[in-house]
């Protein structure tokens, strides 16, 4: 059975899903800052040698977000 895309007059639309608080952006910024600081202080190799770390952080952030979203759905 097809449901109409727009509610009929007098009906309200179903509530929108709450916006998920993302963790990927903050993790990327923190990691980028630590890598650049480490480069300046001599802790690490060149930033260009360590850029894959950002990809790993993005992946971890996506996994954490997916787990949190699944828990919110009751899974």
C-alpha positions, 0 to 999 in steps of 0.5 A, a space after each residue: 500500500 502506498 503512503 502519500 508523500 505529503 500529509 492530508 490537511 489536518 494531519 501532521 507529518 511523522 516526526 523527523 529522526 533526531 540529528 545524530 551527533 557526529 564524532 568523525 569531524 572532531 576526531 579528524 580535527 584533533 588528529 590533524 592538530 596532533 600530527 601537525 604539532 608533532 611535526 613542529 616539535 619533532 615528535 613525528 615524521 613528516 605530515 605527508 608520511 602520516 596522512 593515512 592516520 587520518 583515514 584510520 580516524 575517519 573509519 573509527 569515527 564512522 564505526 563509532 557513529 554506526 554503533 551509537 545509531 544502532 543502539 538508539 534504534 534499539 538493536 
